[in-house]
Amino acid sequence: MAEDAVQEAFIAAFNNFDRLRDIKKFHAWVAVIASNKAID
């Protein structure tokens, strides 16, 4: 289950990479996506 959330998070991050405004915030951005996917 956790592996699925991580995989979905990285797929979502890849698909939405153009929305990332500051590359320095990549880690936090992916962490928020992963958190949201885990909740879903």
MIZA-373491 format. One record per residue: x, y, z of N, C-alpha, C in turn; chain; residue number from 1. Coordinates in Angstrom, 2 decimals. Example, Ala and Ser with C-alpha at 12.3 -4.5 7.8 and 13.67 -1.06 7.14 Angstrom:
% residues 2
<vexvo><n_xx>13.19</n_xx><n_yy>-5.69</n_yy><n_zz>7.80</n_zz><ca_xx>12.30</ca_xx><ca_yy>-4.50</ca_yy><ca_zz>7.80</ca_zz><c_xx>13.20</c_xx><c_yy>-3.30</c_yy><c_zz>7.80</c_zz><mol>A</mol><seq>1</seq></vexvo>
<vexvo><n_xx>12.85</n_xx><n_yy>-2.25</n_yy><n_zz>7.08</n_zz><ca_xx>13.67</ca_xx><ca_yy>-1.06</ca_yy><ca_zz>7.14</ca_zz><c_xx>12.90</c_xx><c_yy>0.03</c_yy><c_zz>7.87</c_zz><mol>A</mol><seq>2</seq></vexvo>
% end
This chain:
% residues 40
<vexvo><n_xx>0.82</n_xx><n_yy>-1.18</n_yy><n_zz>0.00</n_zz><ca_xx>0.00</ca_xx><ca_yy>0.00</ca_yy><ca_zz>0.00</ca_zz><c_xx>0.87</c_xx><c_yy>1.26</c_yy><c_zz>0.00</c_zz><mol>A</mol><seq>1</seq></vexvo>
<vexvo><n_xx>1.86</n_xx><n_yy>1.32</n_yy><n_zz>0.85</n_zz><ca_xx>2.76</ca_xx><ca_yy>2.48</ca_yy><ca_zz>0.87</ca_zz><c_xx>3.54</c_xx><c_yy>2.58</c_yy><c_zz>-0.43</c_zz><mol>A</mol><seq>2</seq></vexvo>
<vexvo><n_xx>3.94</n_xx><n_yy>1.42</n_yy><n_zz>-0.97</n_zz><ca_xx>4.67</ca_xx><ca_yy>1.42</ca_yy><ca_zz>-2.23</ca_zz><c_xx>3.81</c_xx><c_yy>1.99</c_yy><c_zz>-3.35</c_zz><mol>A</mol><seq>3</seq></vexvo>
<vexvo><n_xx>2.53</n_xx><n_yy>1.68</n_yy><n_zz>-3.33</n_zz><ca_xx>1.61</ca_xx><ca_yy>2.21</ca_yy><ca_zz>-4.34</ca_zz><c_xx>1.51</c_xx><c_yy>3.73</c_yy><c_zz>-4.25</c_zz><mol>A</mol><seq>4</seq></vexvo>
<vexvo><n_xx>1.43</n_xx><n_yy>4.25</n_yy><n_zz>-3.03</n_zz><ca_xx>1.34</ca_xx><ca_yy>5.70</ca_yy><ca_zz>-2.84</ca_zz><c_xx>2.60</c_xx><c_yy>6.39</c_yy><c_zz>-3.34</c_zz><mol>A</mol><seq>5</seq></vexvo>
<vexvo><n_xx>3.75</n_xx><n_yy>5.79</n_yy><n_zz>-3.07</n_zz><ca_xx>5.02</ca_xx><ca_yy>6.37</ca_yy><ca_zz>-3.53</ca_zz><c_xx>5.08</c_xx><c_yy>6.35</c_yy><c_zz>-5.05</c_zz><mol>A</mol><seq>6</seq></vexvo>
<vexvo><n_xx>4.70</n_xx><n_yy>5.23</n_yy><n_zz>-5.64</n_zz><ca_xx>4.72</ca_xx><ca_yy>5.13</ca_yy><ca_zz>-7.09</ca_zz><c_xx>3.76</c_xx><c_yy>6.15</c_yy><c_zz>-7.71</c_zz><mol>A</mol><seq>7</seq></vexvo>
<vexvo><n_xx>2.57</n_xx><n_yy>6.27</n_yy><n_zz>-7.16</n_zz><ca_xx>1.61</ca_xx><ca_yy>7.24</ca_yy><ca_zz>-7.68</ca_zz><c_xx>2.12</c_xx><c_yy>8.67</c_yy><c_zz>-7.50</c_zz><mol>A</mol><seq>8</seq></vexvo>
<vexvo><n_xx>2.80</n_xx><n_yy>8.92</n_yy><n_zz>-6.40</n_zz><ca_xx>3.35</ca_xx><ca_yy>10.26</ca_yy><ca_zz>-6.15</ca_zz><c_xx>4.39</c_xx><c_yy>10.62</c_yy><c_zz>-7.20</c_zz><mol>A</mol><seq>9</seq></vexvo>
<vexvo><n_xx>5.29</n_xx><n_yy>9.70</n_yy><n_zz>-7.51</n_zz><ca_xx>6.32</ca_xx><ca_yy>10.01</ca_yy><ca_zz>-8.50</ca_zz><c_xx>5.75</c_xx><c_yy>10.11</c_yy><c_zz>-9.91</c_zz><mol>A</mol><seq>10</seq></vexvo>
<vexvo><n_xx>4.74</n_xx><n_yy>9.34</n_yy><n_zz>-10.20</n_zz><ca_xx>4.07</ca_xx><ca_yy>9.47</ca_yy><ca_zz>-11.50</ca_zz><c_xx>3.40</c_xx><c_yy>10.84</c_yy><c_zz>-11.60</c_zz><mol>A</mol><seq>11</seq></vexvo>
<vexvo><n_xx>2.71</n_xx><n_yy>11.24</n_yy><n_zz>-10.53</n_zz><ca_xx>2.07</ca_xx><ca_yy>12.56</ca_yy><ca_zz>-10.52</ca_zz><c_xx>3.10</c_xx><c_yy>13.67</c_yy><c_zz>-10.62</c_zz><mol>A</mol><seq>12</seq></vexvo>
<vexvo><n_xx>4.21</n_xx><n_yy>13.53</n_yy><n_zz>-9.91</n_zz><ca_xx>5.27</ca_xx><ca_yy>14.55</ca_yy><ca_zz>-9.98</ca_zz><c_xx>5.83</c_xx><c_yy>14.63</c_yy><c_zz>-11.39</c_zz><mol>A</mol><seq>13</seq></vexvo>
<vexvo><n_xx>6.07</n_xx><n_yy>13.50</n_yy><n_zz>-12.01</n_zz><ca_xx>6.60</ca_xx><ca_yy>13.49</ca_yy><ca_zz>-13.38</ca_zz><c_xx>5.61</c_xx><c_yy>14.15</c_yy><c_zz>-14.34</c_zz><mol>A</mol><seq>14</seq></vexvo>
<vexvo><n_xx>4.34</n_xx><n_yy>13.81</n_yy><n_zz>-14.20</n_zz><ca_xx>3.33</ca_xx><ca_yy>14.35</ca_yy><ca_zz>-15.10</ca_zz><c_xx>3.08</c_xx><c_yy>15.84</c_yy><c_zz>-14.90</c_zz><mol>A</mol><seq>15</seq></vexvo>
<vexvo><n_xx>3.40</n_xx><n_yy>16.34</n_yy><n_zz>-13.71</n_zz><ca_xx>3.14</ca_xx><ca_yy>17.75</ca_yy><ca_zz>-13.39</ca_zz><c_xx>4.42</c_xx><c_yy>18.54</c_yy><c_zz>-13.17</c_zz><mol>A</mol><seq>16</seq></vexvo>
<vexvo><n_xx>5.54</n_xx><n_yy>18.04</n_yy><n_zz>-13.65</n_zz><ca_xx>6.82</ca_xx><ca_yy>18.69</ca_yy><ca_zz>-13.40</ca_zz><c_xx>6.85</c_xx><c_yy>20.12</c_yy><c_zz>-13.92</c_zz><mol>A</mol><seq>17</seq></vexvo>
<vexvo><n_xx>6.11</n_xx><n_yy>20.40</n_yy><n_zz>-14.97</n_zz><ca_xx>6.09</ca_xx><ca_yy>21.76</ca_yy><ca_zz>-15.53</ca_zz><c_xx>5.43</c_xx><c_yy>22.76</c_yy><c_zz>-14.59</c_zz><mol>A</mol><seq>18</seq></vexvo>
<vexvo><n_xx>4.72</n_xx><n_yy>22.30</n_yy><n_zz>-13.58</n_zz><ca_xx>4.09</ca_xx><ca_yy>23.18</ca_yy><ca_zz>-12.60</ca_zz><c_xx>5.02</c_xx><c_yy>23.57</c_yy><c_zz>-11.46</c_zz><mol>A</mol><seq>19</seq></vexvo>
<vexvo><n_xx>6.14</n_xx><n_yy>22.88</n_yy><n_zz>-11.35</n_zz><ca_xx>7.11</ca_xx><ca_yy>23.20</ca_yy><ca_zz>-10.29</ca_zz><c_xx>7.80</c_xx><c_yy>24.50</c_yy><c_zz>-10.64</c_zz><mol>A</mol><seq>20</seq></vexvo>
<vexvo><n_xx>7.68</n_xx><n_yy>25.49</n_yy><n_zz>-9.77</n_zz><ca_xx>8.21</ca_xx><ca_yy>26.82</ca_yy><ca_zz>-10.07</ca_zz><c_xx>9.65</c_xx><c_yy>26.99</c_yy><c_zz>-9.61</c_zz><mol>A</mol><seq>21</seq></vexvo>
<vexvo><n_xx>10.02</n_xx><n_yy>26.34</n_yy><n_zz>-8.52</n_zz><ca_xx>11.36</ca_xx><ca_yy>26.52</ca_yy><ca_zz>-7.96</ca_zz><c_xx>11.97</c_xx><c_yy>25.14</c_yy><c_zz>-7.72</c_zz><mol>A</mol><seq>22</seq></vexvo>
<vexvo><n_xx>12.98</n_xx><n_yy>24.79</n_yy><n_zz>-8.49</n_zz><ca_xx>13.60</ca_xx><ca_yy>23.47</ca_yy><ca_zz>-8.39</ca_zz><c_xx>14.16</c_xx><c_yy>23.22</c_yy><c_zz>-6.99</c_zz><mol>A</mol><seq>23</seq></vexvo>
<vexvo><n_xx>14.48</n_xx><n_yy>24.28</n_yy><n_zz>-6.26</n_zz><ca_xx>14.99</ca_xx><ca_yy>24.12</ca_yy><ca_zz>-4.90</ca_zz><c_xx>13.93</c_xx><c_yy>23.55</c_yy><c_zz>-3.96</c_zz><mol>A</mol><seq>24</seq></vexvo>
<vexvo><n_xx>12.68</n_xx><n_yy>23.66</n_yy><n_zz>-4.34</n_zz><ca_xx>11.58</ca_xx><ca_yy>23.16</ca_yy><ca_zz>-3.52</ca_zz><c_xx>11.08</c_xx><c_yy>21.79</c_yy><c_zz>-3.98</c_zz><mol>A</mol><seq>25</seq></vexvo>
<vexvo><n_xx>11.86</n_xx><n_yy>21.13</n_yy><n_zz>-4.83</n_zz><ca_xx>11.44</ca_xx><ca_yy>19.84</ca_yy><ca_zz>-5.39</ca_zz><c_xx>11.11</c_xx><c_yy>18.83</c_yy><c_zz>-4.30</c_zz><mol>A</mol><seq>26</seq></vexvo>
<vexvo><n_xx>11.99</n_xx><n_yy>18.69</n_yy><n_zz>-3.31</n_zz><ca_xx>11.78</ca_xx><ca_yy>17.70</ca_yy><ca_zz>-2.25</ca_zz><c_xx>10.46</c_xx><c_yy>17.95</c_yy><c_zz>-1.52</c_zz><mol>A</mol><seq>27</seq></vexvo>
<vexvo><n_xx>10.22</n_xx><n_yy>19.17</n_yy><n_zz>-1.13</n_zz><ca_xx>8.98</ca_xx><ca_yy>19.51</ca_yy><ca_zz>-0.43</ca_zz><c_xx>7.77</c_xx><c_yy>19.30</c_yy><c_zz>-1.33</c_zz><mol>A</mol><seq>28</seq></vexvo>
<vexvo><n_xx>7.91</n_xx><n_yy>19.64</n_yy><n_zz>-2.59</n_zz><ca_xx>6.83</ca_xx><ca_yy>19.49</ca_yy><ca_zz>-3.55</ca_zz><c_xx>6.43</c_xx><c_yy>18.02</c_yy><c_zz>-3.71</c_zz><mol>A</mol><seq>29</seq></vexvo>
<vexvo><n_xx>7.43</n_xx><n_yy>17.15</n_yy><n_zz>-3.86</n_zz><ca_xx>7.15</ca_xx><ca_yy>15.72</ca_yy><ca_zz>-3.98</ca_zz><c_xx>6.59</c_xx><c_yy>15.17</c_yy><c_zz>-2.67</c_zz><mol>A</mol><seq>30</seq></vexvo>
<vexvo><n_xx>7.08</n_xx><n_yy>15.66</n_yy><n_zz>-1.54</n_zz><ca_xx>6.58</ca_xx><ca_yy>15.21</ca_yy><ca_zz>-0.24</ca_zz><c_xx>5.10</c_xx><c_yy>15.54</c_yy><c_zz>-0.07</c_zz><mol>A</mol><seq>31</seq></vexvo>
<vexvo><n_xx>4.69</n_xx><n_yy>16.71</n_yy><n_zz>-0.52</n_zz><ca_xx>3.28</ca_xx><ca_yy>17.09</ca_yy><ca_zz>-0.44</ca_zz><c_xx>2.45</c_xx><c_yy>16.19</c_yy><c_zz>-1.35</c_zz><mol>A</mol><seq>32</seq></vexvo>
<vexvo><n_xx>2.93</n_xx><n_yy>15.93</n_yy><n_zz>-2.54</n_zz><ca_xx>2.22</ca_xx><ca_yy>15.04</ca_yy><ca_zz>-3.46</ca_zz><c_xx>2.09</c_xx><c_yy>13.66</c_yy><c_zz>-2.84</c_zz><mol>A</mol><seq>33</seq></vexvo>
<vexvo><n_xx>3.18</n_xx><n_yy>13.14</n_yy><n_zz>-2.26</n_zz><ca_xx>3.16</ca_xx><ca_yy>11.81</ca_yy><ca_zz>-1.64</ca_zz><c_xx>2.18</c_xx><c_yy>11.78</c_yy><c_zz>-0.47</c_zz><mol>A</mol><seq>34</seq></vexvo>
<vexvo><n_xx>2.18</n_xx><n_yy>12.82</n_yy><n_zz>0.32</n_zz><ca_xx>1.25</ca_xx><ca_yy>12.90</ca_yy><ca_zz>1.45</ca_zz><c_xx>-0.20</c_xx><c_yy>12.87</c_yy><c_zz>0.97</c_zz><mol>A</mol><seq>35</seq></vexvo>
<vexvo><n_xx>-0.47</n_xx><n_yy>13.64</n_yy><n_zz>-0.06</n_zz><ca_xx>-1.83</ca_xx><ca_yy>13.67</ca_yy><ca_zz>-0.61</ca_zz><c_xx>-2.23</c_xx><c_yy>12.32</c_yy><c_zz>-1.19</c_zz><mol>A</mol><seq>36</seq></vexvo>
<vexvo><n_xx>-1.31</n_xx><n_yy>11.65</n_yy><n_zz>-1.86</n_zz><ca_xx>-1.61</ca_xx><ca_yy>10.33</ca_yy><ca_zz>-2.43</ca_zz><c_xx>-1.84</c_xx><c_yy>9.30</c_yy><c_zz>-1.33</c_zz><mol>A</mol><seq>37</seq></vexvo>
<vexvo><n_xx>-1.09</n_xx><n_yy>9.40</n_yy><n_zz>-0.24</n_zz><ca_xx>-1.26</ca_xx><ca_yy>8.47</ca_yy><ca_zz>0.88</ca_zz><c_xx>-2.63</c_xx><c_yy>8.65</c_yy><c_zz>1.53</c_zz><mol>A</mol><seq>38</seq></vexvo>
<vexvo><n_xx>-3.09</n_xx><n_yy>9.90</n_yy><n_zz>1.60</n_zz><ca_xx>-4.40</ca_xx><ca_yy>10.17</ca_yy><ca_zz>2.19</ca_zz><c_xx>-5.51</c_xx><c_yy>9.63</c_yy><c_zz>1.29</c_zz><mol>A</mol><seq>39</seq></vexvo>
<vexvo><n_xx>-5.32</n_xx><n_yy>9.78</n_yy><n_zz>-0.02</n_zz><ca_xx>-6.32</ca_xx><ca_yy>9.28</ca_yy><ca_zz>-0.98</ca_zz><c_xx>-6.29</c_xx><c_yy>7.78</c_yy><c_zz>-0.94</c_zz><mol>A</mol><seq>40</seq></vexvo>
% end
